[in-house]
Amino acid sequence: MKHFHTFLLLAIAMPSTSVFAQAGLLDNTFSLDGLVSQDLAASSFDEASAVAIQLDGKIVVVGTSGYSKALNFGVARYLTDGTLDTDFNFDGADFTSVVFGDDHATSVVIQDDGKILIGGYGFCTEGNCFAMVRYLGDGTPDPEFGVDGIVTTEFTGGHTLESKAIAVQDDGKILLAGGGVAGFAVVRYLEDGTVDTDFGTDGLATCAFSAGNDRANGIVVLGDGRIILSGYASDLVNDSIAVTRLNPDGTIDTDFGTNGRARASITNRNTIGQALALGPNGEIVVAGYCVPPLATDPTAVIARFTAEGVLDASFNGTGLRQVPVVGSDVSSLNGVAVQPDGKIVACGAVTMASSDFLLVRLNEDGSDDNAFNTTGFVTTDYTGTSDRANAIALQDDGRIVVVGGTNAGTQDYNFAIARYLSDGNVGIADPGPMNAGMDVHPQPITAASVLSYSLKEQDVITVDLYDARGAFVERVLGPQNRSAGLHQETMGLDKHLPAGLYTLRLRGLTTARAIPVVVDRR
């Protein structure tokens, strides 16, 4: 009994966020080492291009999968510990052929009803055309969307060549954005996948910046229904980051920037905008790269505009910043996110001995965040010769999920997923008050111990067990729908758990709690 009391005193003394490590380190509670390399159904080419986090914490990764001249939309869903979710299409992954020939999935969004929307493009009559696939929550194509879950859209004249970004409005309408001969292009759809002809011209809105090829690579819908698009504009001589704002009907909002447009570039550099995110005060953050004319070695770049389309001088003094990586002359950024505290996190690729994942974090003022891996950046090698990060998402607990592709010097490429710690928290990020509204009997716990808790409203909850280091041990419950009121769950814990101090974490859409527990084998 003395042994139990010792553990219990430690548990009571333990603060709710007590276990810390360096921000930027790989999260070893995700697939044991923080890394997943996934070959989808033995295909020869798999590269992830987008990622979204469901409300229950599951991670949806999409990209291009298949074989040369037979590439398809690929999608996989992972549990929070990095294992494939076999409740999704029976084995955790799926392929969808959109049109004859190669298809490329480039974007993903989770609808409020849990359906998964994937955007991209495939080859149609005049060249590439916009394409979408919608899955139900179990991984089957949605029969109420387009034809067997598939929608393709081609406007004559090459206006819809490549779709790179997707968003869903509050009313459920869908926006698919990319580019074509008329510049930035965005098509709006009704919830069933039919084109919304009330938007733009017959459903298509465009914004040209130059006489060259302009491409939108990012999209965000504002709370008032206006639409931010970002990408790059080509003047056939110097490319530049480009941003526009559209009114809810698809017309250009001339109150934004200069006549509805904003541009930025590094002097004497072609500057390409690859990804878009909004800051906590509406700031527009665009990540990408710049490269001298006729050169091939890029340098990572981040630009920040005010909400009204003016370069933000409070960011690096100019609104623009090159982000060189020590030890390399080659870097680029393909994904970006902004933390609630305004810090900017971006991912891409860097060439050291080989091409590796690159993850950087900047302070609000554009300076390196030295609290992040002590340098403001981290590189990750999958032991492949070609690793590239293409997209990023932040979990509710602040952890950073990055996806892309990797190969090991062969022609076989895999989905690559990495998860990193943020701000040092290895254990429970803001779990809520310890012991509040939760109880476990008996203690020390056994496989027959009962967890009691109350909910103020209906919620979808999970209960996970973490060890004293804050590392994930096992899923105890969920995700499960639970009504408001008092609940009791028999935990059924692994009978081989070693003795020690643990933490049970209950998490839902509207609640987060934790309670210390003890395993005592004596």
C-alpha positions in Angstrom: 0.0 0.0 0.0 2.9 2.3 0.7 4.0 1.9 -3.0 0.5 3.0 -4.1 0.6 6.1 -2.0 3.9 7.1 -3.3 2.6 7.0 -6.9 -0.6 8.7 -5.9 1.3 11.6 -4.3 3.4 12.0 -7.5 0.2 12.0 -9.6 -1.4 14.7 -7.5 1.7 16.8 -7.7 2.0 16.4 -11.4 0.9 19.5 -13.3 -1.4 19.0 -16.3 1.4 19.9 -18.8 4.4 18.7 -17.0 6.4 16.9 -19.6 8.3 19.1 -22.0 10.9 18.7 -24.8 12.3 20.9 -27.5 9.7 22.2 -30.0 10.5 21.0 -33.5 11.5 17.5 -32.5 9.8 14.5 -34.1 6.9 13.2 -32.0 7.7 9.7 -30.9 4.0 9.0 -29.9 3.3 9.0 -33.7 4.4 5.7 -35.3 7.1 5.3 -32.6 9.6 7.6 -34.3 7.4 10.4 -35.7 7.6 9.2 -39.3 5.4 7.2 -41.6 6.4 6.0 -45.1 3.3 4.5 -46.8 3.2 2.5 -50.0 -0.4 2.4 -51.1 -1.4 -1.0 -52.5 2.1 -1.7 -53.9 1.8 1.2 -56.4 5.1 2.5 -57.9 4.4 6.2 -57.2 2.7 7.7 -54.1 3.2 11.4 -53.2 1.1 13.2 -50.7 0.1 16.8 -51.6 -2.4 17.7 -48.9 -3.6 16.9 -45.4 -6.6 17.6 -43.2 -7.4 16.8 -39.5 -10.8 15.5 -38.7 -12.7 16.7 -35.6 -11.9 13.3 -34.0 -8.2 13.8 -34.6 -7.9 11.3 -37.5 -5.5 12.5 -40.2 -6.6 12.4 -43.8 -3.8 12.5 -46.4 -4.3 12.8 -50.1 -2.1 12.8 -53.2 -1.3 11.1 -56.4 -0.9 7.3 -56.5 -0.5 4.6 -59.1 1.9 3.9 -62.0 3.3 5.9 -64.9 0.5 7.0 -67.2 -2.1 5.5 -64.8 -1.9 7.9 -61.9 -5.0 8.3 -59.7 -6.3 10.2 -56.7 -4.9 8.5 -53.6 -6.2 8.9 -50.1 -5.3 7.4 -46.7 -6.6 8.0 -43.2 -4.5 7.5 -40.1 -5.3 7.2 -36.4 -3.7 9.7 -34.0 -0.9 7.2 -33.3 0.1 7.0 -37.0 -1.5 3.6 -37.8 -3.8 3.2 -40.8 -7.5 3.5 -39.9 -9.0 0.3 -41.1 -12.5 1.7 -40.7 -11.7 3.7 -43.8 -12.3 1.6 -46.9 -11.5 -1.6 -44.9 -7.7 -1.1 -45.2 -7.2 2.6 -44.6 -6.6 3.8 -48.2 -8.3 4.1 -51.6 -7.6 5.0 -55.2 -10.0 6.8 -57.5 -9.5 7.1 -61.3 -11.2 10.4 -62.3 -10.6 10.4 -66.0 -8.7 8.3 -68.5 -5.0 8.9 -68.1 -3.2 10.6 -65.2 -5.1 12.3 -62.3 -3.5 14.4 -59.6 -5.1 15.1 -56.2 -3.8 18.4 -54.8 -6.1 19.5 -52.0 -8.5 18.2 -49.3 -11.1 19.6 -46.9 -13.3 17.9 -44.4 -17.0 19.0 -44.5 -19.0 19.7 -41.4 -20.8 16.4 -41.9 -17.6 14.4 -42.0 -17.5 13.9 -45.7 -14.1 14.2 -47.3 -13.7 16.4 -50.4 -10.6 16.0 -52.6 -9.7 18.4 -55.3 -7.3 18.1 -58.2 -7.1 17.8 -61.9 -7.1 15.2 -64.8 -6.7 15.2 -68.5 -9.9 16.2 -70.4 -10.7 17.4 -74.0 -8.5 20.5 -74.2 -5.9 19.6 -71.6 -6.2 19.3 -67.8 -9.5 20.0 -66.2 -10.7 20.6 -62.6 -11.7 17.4 -60.8 -13.2 16.4 -57.4 -14.0 13.3 -55.5 -16.1 13.1 -52.4 -16.0 10.2 -49.9 -18.3 9.3 -47.1 -16.8 9.0 -43.6 -16.2 5.2 -44.1 -14.2 5.8 -47.3 -16.8 4.9 -49.9 -17.5 7.3 -52.8 -20.5 9.5 -52.1 -23.3 8.5 -54.6 -25.0 11.9 -54.1 -22.1 13.8 -55.4 -21.6 14.1 -59.2 -21.4 10.7 -60.9 -20.5 8.0 -58.4 -18.7 10.6 -56.2 -16.7 12.2 -59.1 -17.0 15.7 -60.7 -15.0 17.0 -63.6 -15.3 20.5 -65.0 -13.8 22.0 -68.1 -14.5 25.5 -69.5 -13.5 25.9 -73.1 -10.5 28.1 -73.9 -8.3 26.5 -71.3 -9.6 28.4 -68.3 -9.6 25.5 -65.9 -6.2 23.7 -66.4 -4.9 22.8 -62.9 -6.8 22.9 -59.6 -4.5 23.4 -56.6 -6.8 24.5 -53.7 -10.3 23.7 -52.3 -12.6 25.3 -49.7 -16.1 25.0 -48.5 -18.3 28.0 -47.7 -20.5 28.2 -44.6 -23.5 27.4 -46.8 -22.0 24.2 -48.0 -21.0 25.4 -51.5 -17.6 24.3 -52.7 -14.8 26.4 -54.3 -12.1 24.8 -56.4 -9.3 27.1 -57.5 -6.3 27.0 -59.8 -5.3 28.6 -63.0 -5.6 28.8 -66.8 -5.0 31.1 -69.7 -7.2 33.8 -68.1 -5.1 33.8 -64.8 -6.4 32.8 -61.4 -9.5 30.7 -61.8 -12.1 29.5 -59.3 -15.3 27.5 -59.9 -18.1 27.3 -57.4 -20.3 24.2 -57.0 -23.5 23.4 -55.2 -23.4 20.8 -52.5 -24.2 18.0 -55.0 -21.3 18.9 -57.3 -23.2 20.8 -60.0 -21.7 24.1 -61.1 -23.2 27.1 -59.4 -24.0 29.4 -62.3 -24.8 32.3 -60.0 -21.1 32.7 -59.3 -18.8 34.6 -61.7 -19.7 33.9 -65.3 -21.6 30.6 -65.5 -19.8 29.4 -62.3 -16.3 30.5 -63.2 -14.5 33.6 -61.7 -11.1 34.7 -63.0 -8.5 37.3 -62.1 -5.6 38.0 -64.5 -2.4 39.6 -63.2 -0.3 39.4 -66.3 0.0 38.3 -69.9 1.7 35.2 -68.8 0.5 32.1 -66.9 -1.0 33.0 -63.5 -1.8 30.2 -61.1 -3.7 30.2 -57.8 -2.3 27.8 -55.3 -4.2 28.8 -52.2 -7.7 29.7 -51.1 -9.4 30.9 -47.9 -13.0 31.9 -47.5 -13.5 34.8 -45.1 -16.3 35.0 -42.5 -18.2 37.6 -44.6 -18.1 35.3 -47.7 -15.3 37.1 -49.6 -12.6 34.9 -51.0 -8.8 35.2 -50.8 -6.7 33.6 -53.6 -2.9 33.5 -53.7 -0.3 32.1 -56.0 1.9 33.7 -58.6 1.8 35.9 -61.6 4.1 35.5 -64.6 5.1 38.5 -66.8 7.2 36.2 -69.0 10.3 37.9 -67.4 9.8 38.1 -63.6 7.3 36.0 -61.7 5.9 37.4 -58.5 3.7 36.3 -55.5 0.2 37.4 -56.3 -2.9 37.8 -54.1 -6.5 38.8 -54.9 -9.8 39.1 -53.1 -13.1 38.2 -54.6 -16.6 39.3 -53.6 -19.0 36.5 -52.7 -20.5 36.6 -56.2 -17.0 36.1 -57.8 -16.3 39.6 -58.9 -13.0 41.2 -58.0 -13.1 43.2 -54.8 -11.4 46.5 -56.0 -11.0 47.7 -52.4 -8.2 45.1 -52.0 -4.7 46.0 -52.8 -4.5 47.9 -56.1 -7.6 47.4 -58.1 -8.2 44.1 -56.3 -4.7 42.8 -56.7 -1.5 42.6 -54.6 2.0 41.5 -55.8 5.4 41.1 -54.2 8.8 39.8 -55.2 12.4 39.6 -54.1 14.4 42.0 -56.2 15.8 40.4 -59.4 14.3 37.1 -58.4 11.3 35.1 -59.8 9.2 34.7 -56.7 6.6 32.0 -56.6 3.7 31.7 -54.0 3.0 28.1 -53.2 0.7 28.1 -50.1 -1.6 30.4 -48.2 -2.7 30.9 -44.6 -4.4 33.6 -42.5 -3.0 35.1 -39.3 -5.1 35.7 -36.2 -5.8 39.3 -37.2 -6.6 38.5 -40.9 -3.0 38.9 -42.1 -2.3 37.1 -45.4 0.7 34.8 -45.3 2.1 33.3 -48.5 5.0 30.8 -48.6 7.0 29.8 -51.6 10.5 30.4 -53.1 12.5 32.7 -55.2 15.1 32.0 -57.9 17.3 34.2 -60.1 16.4 34.3 -63.8 17.9 31.4 -65.7 19.0 29.7 -62.4 17.6 26.5 -60.9 18.5 26.7 -57.2 15.6 28.3 -55.2 15.6 29.9 -51.8 12.6 29.7 -49.4 10.5 32.9 -49.1 7.6 34.0 -46.9 5.5 37.1 -47.5 2.9 38.7 -45.3 0.2 41.2 -46.4 -2.3 43.1 -44.3 -5.9 42.0 -44.5 -6.4 44.8 -47.1 -3.7 43.6 -49.5 -0.7 45.8 -48.5 2.8 44.3 -47.8 3.1 44.3 -44.0 6.2 46.3 -43.0 6.0 44.9 -39.4 7.1 41.6 -40.9 10.9 41.7 -41.5 10.7 45.5 -42.2 9.5 44.9 -45.8 6.7 42.2 -45.7 9.1 39.8 -47.4 11.7 37.5 -46.1 14.1 35.0 -47.7 14.6 32.0 -45.4 18.0 30.5 -46.1 18.9 27.2 -44.4 22.3 26.9 -42.9 24.3 24.3 -44.8 22.3 24.5 -48.0 21.9 26.8 -50.9 18.7 25.1 -52.1 15.4 25.4 -50.3 11.7 25.9 -51.0 8.4 26.1 -49.2 5.2 24.4 -50.3 2.9 24.5 -47.2 2.2 27.1 -44.5 0.1 27.5 -41.3 -0.1 30.2 -38.7 -0.3 29.3 -35.0 -2.9 31.1 -32.7 0.0 33.1 -31.3 0.9 34.4 -34.8 4.0 32.4 -35.3 4.4 31.1 -38.9 5.2 27.4 -39.5 6.0 26.4 -43.1 7.2 23.2 -44.7 9.0 22.3 -47.9 12.3 20.8 -49.1 16.0 21.5 -48.6 19.0 19.9 -50.3 21.8 18.8 -48.0 23.5 15.6 -49.0 20.1 14.7 -50.5 16.6 16.3 -50.6 15.0 16.3 -47.1 11.9 17.6 -45.4 12.2 21.2 -44.3 10.2 22.7 -41.4 10.7 26.4 -40.4 9.1 28.6 -37.7 9.2 32.4 -37.6 8.2 34.8 -34.9 5.4 37.3 -35.7 8.0 39.9 -36.7 9.6 37.5 -39.3 12.7 36.7 -37.3 13.8 33.1 -36.7 12.1 31.4 -33.7 15.1 30.0 -31.9 12.8 28.2 -29.5 12.1 25.9 -32.4 14.8 23.3 -32.5 17.2 26.1 -31.3 17.6 27.3 -34.9 14.1 28.1 -36.1 14.2 25.2 -38.6 14.5 21.4 -38.7 15.3 19.0 -41.5 14.2 15.4 -41.7 15.7 12.6 -43.8 13.7 9.5 -44.4 17.0 7.8 -45.5 15.8 8.4 -49.1 17.5 10.4 -51.8 14.4 12.5 -52.5 12.2 13.7 -49.6 9.8 16.6 -50.1 7.2 18.1 -47.8 4.2 19.5 -49.6 1.5 20.4 -47.0 1.1 21.1 -43.3 -1.7 21.1 -40.7 -1.8 22.0 -37.0 -3.6 19.6 -34.6 -5.8 21.1 -31.9 -3.0 20.3 -29.4 -0.5 22.3 -31.4 1.4 19.3 -32.9 2.5 19.8 -36.5 1.6 17.3 -39.2 3.6 17.5 -42.4 3.0 15.3 -45.5 4.9 14.8 -48.8 6.8 12.1 -50.6 9.9 10.0 -50.2 11.9 7.4 -52.1 15.0 5.4 -51.3 16.9 5.9 -54.5 14.5 3.7 -56.5 11.5 4.5 -58.7 9.2 3.6 -55.9 7.9 6.7 -54.1 5.8 6.6 -50.9 3.5 8.9 -49.0 5.6 10.5 -46.3 3.9 11.8 -43.0 5.8 13.3 -40.1 4.6 14.8 -36.8 6.5 17.3 -34.8 6.2 18.7 -31.3 5.2 22.3 -30.8 6.3 24.5 -27.9 7.8 21.5 -26.1 4.7 19.7 -24.9 5.2 16.0 -25.2 2.3 15.0 -23.0 -1.2 16.5 -22.7 -1.6 19.8 -24.4 -4.0 21.9 -22.3 -5.9 18.9 -21.0 -8.2 20.9 -18.7 -8.4 20.7 -14.9 -6.9 17.5 -13.5 -9.5 15.2 -11.8 -12.4 17.6 -12.7 -15.5 15.7 -13.6 -13.6 12.4 -13.8 -12.9 9.5 -11.5 -11.4 6.0 -11.7 -12.1 3.0 -9.4 -10.4 1.0 -8.2 -6.9 2.5 -7.9 -4.3 1.2 -8.6 -6.0 0.4 -11.9 -6.7 -3.0 -13.4 -8.4 -4.2 -16.6 -11.7 -4.0 -14.7 -11.3 -0.5 -13.4 -14.2 1.9 -14.2 -13.8 5.4 -15.6 -16.7 7.7 -14.5 -17.2 11.1 -16.1 -20.0 13.6 -16.9 -20.7 15.6 -20.1 -22.6 18.9 -20.2 -23.7 18.2 -23.8 -23.5 15.5 -26.4 -20.0 15.0 -27.6 -17.7 12.7 -29.6 -15.0 11.6 -27.1 -11.8 9.6 -27.0 -9.9 8.4 -23.9 -6.2 7.8 -24.2 -3.5 6.5 -21.8 -0.1 8.3 -21.6 2.9 7.2 -19.6 4.9 9.4 -17.2 7.0 10.8 -20.1 3.9 11.9 -21.9 4.2 9.2 -24.6 1.0 7.7 -26.0 0.4 4.1 -24.7 -3.0 3.0 -25.9 -6.5 4.0 -26.9 -8.9 3.2 -24.1 -12.1 4.4 -25.7 -13.4 6.0 -28.8 -14.0 7.9 -30.8 -17.6 7.4 -29.5 -20.7 9.5 -29.4 -21.9 10.1 -25.9 -25.0 11.9 -24.7 -25.0 14.6 -22.0 -24.9 13.2 -18.4 -23.0 10.7 -16.3 -21.2 7.8 -18.0 -19.2 4.8 -16.7 -16.8 2.9 -18.9 -14.9 -0.3 -18.1 -11.5 0.5 -19.4 -10.2 -3.0 -20.4 -6.6 -1.9 -20.2 -3.7 -4.1 -21.4 -3.0 -6.5 -18.6 0.7 -6.3 -19.4 1.1 -2.6 -18.6 4.2 -2.1 -16.5 3.9 -0.6 -13.1 4.1 3.2 -12.9 2.4 6.5 -13.1 0.1 7.2 -16.1 -2.4 9.8 -17.2 -5.8 9.2 -18.7 -6.8 11.9 -21.1 -10.5 12.4 -22.1 -10.9 14.6 -25.2 -14.0 15.7 -27.1 -15.2 18.4 -29.4 -16.2 20.6 -26.4 -14.3 19.1 -23.5 -10.7 18.2 -22.4 -9.9 16.6 -19.1 -7.2 14.4 -17.5 -6.7 12.3 -14.4 -3.6 10.6 -13.0 -3.8 6.9 -12.5 -1.4 4.2 -11.1 -0.5 0.7 -12.2 1.0 -1.3 -9.3 2.1 -4.9 -9.9 3.3 -5.4 -6.3 
